[in-house]
Amino acid sequence: MTPIALRDRRGRLVEFAWVDDQDADLVRPHTWHVAKDRRGDLAYARRSEGSARRGTQVQILMHREILGLRRMPGPACADQVDHRN
């Protein structure tokens, strides 16, 4: 298992996500942040890609990146993932 640093909005290290060694090279090049759900109960590893100014920014969740399902789930997305820890 490989630790991947997770940062808060100010860029401070707050936690680590533990990733299988075989997936570490996929996620290591990116800066990952902690994203909480609306209730604040769950935390997800997330990164941004694109430009917020141009309206092209998208959020990518680490577990979906590892599974090759980069698009965020939503009404038009058929790729739903059920994961546990």
DSSP file (Angstrom, degrees, kcal/mol; ACC not computed):
  #  RESIDUE AA STRUCTURE BP1 BP2  ACC     N-H-->O    O-->H-N    N-H-->O    O-->H-N    TCO  KAPPA ALPHA  PHI   PSI    X-CA   Y-CA   Z-CA
    1    1 A M              0   0    0      0, 0.0    19,-0.2     0, 0.0    17,-0.1   0.000 360.0 360.0 360.0 143.1    0.0    0.0    0.0
    2    2 A T  E     -A   19   0A   0     17,-3.3    17,-2.7     2,-0.0     2,-0.3  -0.964 360.0-128.6-120.0 130.4    1.2    3.5   -0.9
    3    3 A P  E     -A   18   0A   0      0, 0.0     2,-0.5     0, 0.0    15,-0.2  -0.630  19.4-163.6 -79.5 134.8    0.2    6.7    1.0
    4    4 A I  E     -A   17   0A   0     13,-2.6    13,-2.7    -2,-0.3     2,-0.1  -0.982  23.8-119.6-117.4 124.3   -1.2    9.5   -1.1
    5    5 A A  E     -A   16   0A   0     -2,-0.5    27,-0.6    11,-0.2     2,-0.4  -0.360  22.9-159.5 -66.7 136.6   -1.3   13.0    0.5
    6    6 A L  E     -Ab  15  32A   0      9,-2.8     8,-2.7    25,-0.1     9,-1.5  -0.973  11.3-162.3-116.6 133.6   -4.6   14.7    0.8
    7    7 A R  E     -Ab  13  33A   0     25,-2.0    27,-2.1    -2,-0.4     6,-0.2  -0.757  13.5-125.7-116.3 158.4   -4.7   18.4    1.3
    8    8 A D    >   -     0   0    0      4,-2.1     3,-1.8    -2,-0.3    -1,-0.1  -0.233  49.1 -81.7 -87.8-173.5   -7.3   20.9    2.6
    9    9 A R  T 3  S+     0   0    0      1,-0.3    -1,-0.0     2,-0.1    -2,-0.0   0.753 131.2  53.3 -64.9 -23.6   -8.4   24.0    0.6
   10   10 A R  T 3  S-     0   0    0      2,-0.1    -1,-0.3     0, 0.0    -3,-0.0   0.418 120.7-106.7 -90.7   1.3   -5.4   25.9    1.8
   11   11 A G  S <  S+     0   0    0     -3,-1.8     2,-0.3     1,-0.3    -2,-0.1   0.545  71.1 144.1  88.3   7.3   -3.0   23.2    0.6
   12   12 A R        -     0   0    0      1,-0.1    -4,-2.1     2,-0.0     2,-0.3  -0.605  58.0-109.5 -83.1 140.2   -2.1   21.9    4.1
   13   13 A L  E     +A    7   0A   0     -2,-0.3    -6,-0.2    -6,-0.2     3,-0.1  -0.520  48.4 159.1 -66.8 125.2   -1.6   18.2    4.5
   14   14 A V  E     -     0   0A   0     -8,-2.7     2,-0.3     1,-0.4    -7,-0.2   0.616  56.8 -13.1-122.1 -23.5   -4.5   16.8    6.5
   15   15 A E  E     -A    6   0A   0     -9,-1.5    -9,-2.8     2,-0.0    -1,-0.4  -0.967  57.5-115.4-166.7 173.6   -4.6   13.1    5.8
   16   16 A F  E     -A    5   0A   0     -2,-0.3     2,-0.5   -11,-0.2   -11,-0.2  -0.973  12.2-147.9-125.7 144.1   -3.4   10.2    3.6
   17   17 A A  E     -A    4   0A   0    -13,-2.7   -13,-2.6    -2,-0.4     2,-0.6  -0.936  20.7-137.7-103.1 132.5   -5.3    7.9    1.3
   18   18 A W  E     -A    3   0A   0     -2,-0.5     2,-0.3   -15,-0.2    -2,-0.0  -0.836  26.7-176.5 -97.0 121.6   -3.9    4.4    1.1
   19   19 A V  E     -A    2   0A   0    -17,-2.7   -17,-3.3    -2,-0.6     5,-0.1  -0.889  33.1 -98.7-120.0 143.0   -3.8    3.1   -2.4
   20   20 A D    >>  -     0   0    0     -2,-0.3     3,-1.6   -19,-0.2     4,-1.0  -0.303  35.9-118.5 -56.2 143.6   -2.7   -0.3   -3.8
   21   21 A D  H >> S+     0   0    0      1,-0.3     4,-0.6     2,-0.2     3,-0.5   0.842 113.6  59.4 -54.9 -36.1    0.9   -0.2   -5.1
   22   22 A Q  H 34 S+     0   0    0      1,-0.2    -1,-0.3     2,-0.1     4,-0.1   0.732 111.3  40.8 -67.9 -21.4   -0.3   -1.1   -8.6
   23   23 A D  H X> S+     0   0    0     -3,-1.6     4,-1.3     1,-0.1     3,-0.9   0.529  90.7  89.1-101.0  -9.1   -2.5    2.1   -8.7
   24   24 A A  H <X S+     0   0    0     -4,-1.0     4,-2.7    -3,-0.5     3,-0.2   0.876  82.7  55.6 -60.7 -41.0   -0.1    4.5   -7.1
   25   25 A D  H 3< S+     0   0    0     -4,-0.6    -1,-0.3     1,-0.2    -2,-0.1   0.776 105.4  55.1 -64.2 -24.8    1.6    5.6  -10.3
   26   26 A L  H <4 S+     0   0    0     -3,-0.9    -1,-0.2     1,-0.1    -2,-0.2   0.882 120.8  26.3 -73.1 -39.8   -1.9    6.5  -11.7
   27   27 A V  H >< S+     0   0    0     -4,-1.3     3,-1.4    -3,-0.2    -2,-0.2   0.683 101.7  81.0-100.6 -20.0   -2.8    8.9   -8.8
   28   28 A R  T 3< S+     0   0    0     -4,-2.7    -3,-0.1     1,-0.2    -1,-0.1   0.825  83.5  61.5 -60.1 -36.0    0.6   10.1   -7.5
   29   29 A P  T 3  S+     0   0    0      0, 0.0    -1,-0.2     0, 0.0     2,-0.2   0.661  97.0  74.6 -68.2 -12.2    1.3   12.8  -10.2
   30   30 A H  S <  S-     0   0    0     -3,-1.4     2,-0.6    -4,-0.1    -3,-0.0  -0.616  82.5-119.4-102.0 157.9   -1.8   14.7   -9.1
   31   31 A T        -     0   0    0     -2,-0.2     2,-0.3    17,-0.2    17,-0.3  -0.870  35.0-158.4 -93.0 122.0   -2.6   16.9   -6.1
   32   32 A W  E     -b    6   0A   0    -27,-0.6   -25,-2.0    -2,-0.6     2,-0.3  -0.795   7.4-165.7-107.5 144.4   -5.5   15.4   -4.2
   33   33 A H  E     -bC   7  46A   0     13,-3.5    13,-2.7    -2,-0.3     2,-0.5  -0.823  26.4-107.0-123.3 162.1   -7.8   17.2   -1.8
   34   34 A V  E     - C   0  45A   0    -27,-2.1     2,-0.5    -2,-0.3    11,-0.2  -0.799  32.7-171.0 -89.7 127.5  -10.3   16.1    0.8
   35   35 A A  E     - C   0  44A   0      9,-3.0     9,-3.0    -2,-0.5     2,-0.3  -0.984   8.3-152.6-119.7 124.6  -13.9   16.7   -0.2
   36   36 A K  E     - C   0  43A   0     -2,-0.5     7,-0.2     7,-0.2     5,-0.0  -0.666  18.9-115.8 -93.9 150.0  -16.7   16.2    2.4
   37   37 A D    >   -     0   0    0      5,-2.2     3,-1.0    -2,-0.3    -1,-0.1  -0.231  42.0 -90.8 -73.6 175.1  -20.2   15.2    1.5
   38   38 A R  T 3  S+     0   0    0      1,-0.3    -1,-0.1     2,-0.1    -2,-0.1   0.818 128.6  45.3 -61.6 -32.5  -23.0   17.6    2.3
   39   39 A R  T 3  S-     0   0    0      3,-0.0    -1,-0.3     1,-0.0    -3,-0.0   0.659 107.8-124.7 -83.3 -15.5  -23.7   16.2    5.7
   40   40 A G  S <  S+     0   0    0     -3,-1.0    -2,-0.1     2,-0.2     3,-0.0   0.572  81.3 112.5  82.8   9.2  -20.0   16.1    6.5
   41   41 A D  S    S+     0   0    0      1,-0.1     2,-0.3    -5,-0.0    -3,-0.0   0.855  70.7  44.8 -81.5 -36.8  -20.1   12.4    7.4
   42   42 A L        -     0   0    0      2,-0.0    -5,-2.2     0, 0.0     2,-0.4  -0.829  65.0-155.5-115.2 147.4  -18.0   11.1    4.5
   43   43 A A  E     -C   36   0A   0     -2,-0.3     2,-0.3    -7,-0.2    -7,-0.2  -0.967  10.3-169.5-121.6 138.8  -14.7   12.3    3.0
   44   44 A Y  E     -C   35   0A   0     -9,-3.0    -9,-3.0    -2,-0.4     2,-0.5  -0.930  26.0-119.9-124.5 148.7  -13.6   11.6   -0.6
   45   45 A A  E     +C   34   0A   0     -2,-0.3    17,-2.9   -11,-0.2    18,-0.3  -0.794  46.4 169.7 -85.7 127.0  -10.2   12.1   -2.3
   46   46 A R  E     -CD  33  61A   0    -13,-2.7   -13,-3.5    -2,-0.5     2,-0.3  -0.959  20.9-171.4-140.6 153.3  -10.8   14.6   -5.2
   47   47 A R  E     - D   0  60A   0     13,-2.2    13,-3.1    -2,-0.3     2,-0.3  -0.944  19.8-126.9-138.3 163.4   -8.8   16.6   -7.7
   48   48 A S  E     - D   0  59A   0    -17,-0.3     2,-0.3    -2,-0.3    11,-0.2  -0.820  18.9-173.3-110.9 151.2   -9.7   19.3  -10.2
   49   49 A E  E     + D   0  58A   0      9,-2.1     9,-2.9    -2,-0.3     2,-0.2  -0.995  50.1  19.9-142.4 139.6   -8.9   19.4  -13.9
   50   50 A G  S    S-     0   0    0     -2,-0.3     2,-0.5     7,-0.2     7,-0.2  -0.556  94.3 -51.3  99.5-167.1   -9.5   22.2  -16.4
   51   51 A S      > -     0   0    0     -2,-0.2     5,-2.3     1,-0.1     6,-1.0  -0.940  26.9-162.2-118.1 123.6  -10.1   25.9  -15.8
   52   52 A A  T > 5S+     0   0    0     -2,-0.5     3,-0.6     4,-0.2    -1,-0.1   0.872  95.9  56.6 -66.8 -36.7  -12.7   27.4  -13.4
   53   53 A R  T 3 5S+     0   0    0      1,-0.2    -1,-0.2     2,-0.1    -2,-0.0   0.864 111.4  41.3 -63.5 -36.7  -12.5   30.7  -15.2
   54   54 A R  T 3 5S-     0   0    0      0, 0.0    -1,-0.2     0, 0.0    -2,-0.2   0.473 113.0-117.5 -90.3  -2.6  -13.3   29.2  -18.6
   55   55 A G  T < 5S+     0   0    0     -3,-0.6    -3,-0.2    -4,-0.5    -2,-0.1   0.718  86.9 110.6  75.5  20.7  -16.0   27.0  -17.1
   56   56 A T      < +     0   0    0     -5,-2.3     2,-0.2     2,-0.1    -4,-0.2   0.312  39.5 125.0-107.8   7.5  -14.2   23.8  -18.1
   57   57 A Q        -     0   0    0     -6,-1.0     2,-0.3    -7,-0.2    -7,-0.2  -0.486  35.8-176.6 -74.3 134.4  -13.3   22.6  -14.6
   58   58 A V  E     -D   49   0A   0     -9,-2.9    -9,-2.1    -2,-0.2     2,-0.4  -0.942  22.3-128.5-127.2 151.8  -14.3   19.2  -13.6
   59   59 A Q  E     -D   48   0A   0     -2,-0.3     2,-0.5   -11,-0.2   -11,-0.2  -0.845  20.3-162.8 -99.9 135.0  -14.0   17.3  -10.3
   60   60 A I  E     -D   47   0A   0    -13,-3.1   -13,-2.2    -2,-0.4     2,-0.3  -0.978   9.1-145.1-122.2 123.3  -12.4   13.8  -10.4
   61   61 A L  E  >  -D   46   0A   0     -2,-0.5     4,-2.2     9,-0.3     3,-0.5  -0.681  16.3-130.6 -87.3 139.7  -12.8   11.4   -7.4
   62   62 A M  H  > S+     0   0    0    -17,-2.9     4,-2.5    -2,-0.3     5,-0.2   0.894 105.1  53.2 -59.3 -43.9   -9.9    9.1   -6.7
   63   63 A H  H  > S+     0   0    0    -18,-0.3     4,-1.3     1,-0.2    -1,-0.2   0.851 111.9  46.4 -64.7 -30.9  -11.9    5.9   -6.5
   64   64 A R  H  >>S+     0   0    0     -3,-0.5     5,-3.0     2,-0.2     4,-0.6   0.854 109.7  54.0 -76.5 -35.0  -13.4    6.7   -9.9
   65   65 A E  H ><5S+     0   0    0     -4,-2.2     3,-1.0     3,-0.2    -2,-0.2   0.928 108.8  49.0 -61.4 -44.7  -10.0    7.5  -11.4
   66   66 A I  H 3<5S+     0   0    0     -4,-2.5    -1,-0.2     1,-0.3    -2,-0.2   0.872 112.3  48.1 -63.7 -37.0   -8.6    4.2  -10.3
   67   67 A L  H 3<5S-     0   0    0     -4,-1.3    -1,-0.3    -5,-0.2    -2,-0.2   0.516 116.4-113.9 -82.3  -4.4  -11.6    2.3  -11.8
   68   68 A G  T <<5S+     0   0    0     -3,-1.0     2,-0.5    -4,-0.6    -3,-0.2   0.694  83.6 119.4  80.5  18.7  -11.3    4.2  -15.1
   69   69 A L      < +     0   0    0     -5,-3.0    -1,-0.1     1,-0.2    -2,-0.1  -0.660  29.2 163.3-114.0  72.3  -14.7    6.0  -14.6
   70   70 A R        +     0   0    0     -2,-0.5    -9,-0.3    -5,-0.2    -1,-0.2   0.770  43.4  94.4 -68.9 -27.6  -13.5    9.6  -14.6
   71   71 A R  S    S-     0   0    0     -3,-0.1     3,-0.1    -7,-0.1   -11,-0.1  -0.418  82.8-114.2 -69.1 138.5  -16.9   11.2  -15.1
   72   72 A M        -     0   0    0    -13,-0.2     7,-0.1    -2,-0.1    -1,-0.1  -0.428  36.5-103.4 -68.6 144.3  -18.7   12.3  -12.0
   73   73 A P        +     0   0    0      0, 0.0    -1,-0.1     0, 0.0     5,-0.1  -0.380  61.2 131.9 -67.5 148.4  -21.9   10.4  -11.3
   74   74 A G  S >  S-     0   0    0      3,-0.3     3,-1.6    -3,-0.1     5,-0.0  -0.951  70.7 -62.1-175.2-174.0  -25.1   12.2  -12.0
   75   75 A P  T 3  S+     0   0    0      0, 0.0    -1,-0.0     0, 0.0     0, 0.0   0.823 131.9  42.6 -58.9 -33.0  -28.5   11.8  -13.8
   76   76 A A  T 3  S+     0   0    0      2,-0.0     2,-0.6    -3,-0.0     0, 0.0   0.364  95.5  95.3 -96.0   6.3  -26.9   11.3  -17.2
   77   77 A C    <   -     0   0    0     -3,-1.6    -3,-0.3     1,-0.1     0, 0.0  -0.868  47.1-175.0-104.8 121.6  -24.1    9.0  -16.0
   78   78 A A        +     0   0    0     -2,-0.6     2,-1.4     1,-0.1    -1,-0.1   0.567  63.6  93.1 -87.1 -10.0  -24.7    5.2  -16.2
   79   79 A D        +     0   0    0     -7,-0.1     2,-0.4    -5,-0.0    -1,-0.1  -0.643  53.4 169.9 -90.6  85.3  -21.4    4.4  -14.4
   80   80 A Q        -     0   0    0     -2,-1.4     2,-0.4    -7,-0.1    -2,-0.0  -0.781  15.4-159.0 -95.1 139.8  -22.5    4.1  -10.8
   81   81 A V        -     0   0    0     -2,-0.4     2,-0.6   -12,-0.0   -17,-0.0  -0.972   9.3-161.7-123.7 131.5  -19.9    2.6   -8.4
   82   82 A D        +     0   0    0     -2,-0.4     2,-0.3     2,-0.0    -2,-0.0  -0.959  24.9 169.3-108.3 120.2  -20.6    1.1   -5.0
   83   83 A H        -     0   0    0     -2,-0.6     2,-0.4     2,-0.0    -2,-0.0  -0.919  24.3-156.1-132.1 158.1  -17.5    1.0   -2.8
   84   84 A R              0   0    0     -2,-0.3    -2,-0.0     0, 0.0     0, 0.0  -0.955 360.0 360.0-138.0 116.2  -16.7    0.2    0.7
   85   85 A N              0   0    0     -2,-0.4    -2,-0.0     0, 0.0     0, 0.0   0.507 360.0 360.0  46.6 360.0  -13.6    1.6    2.5
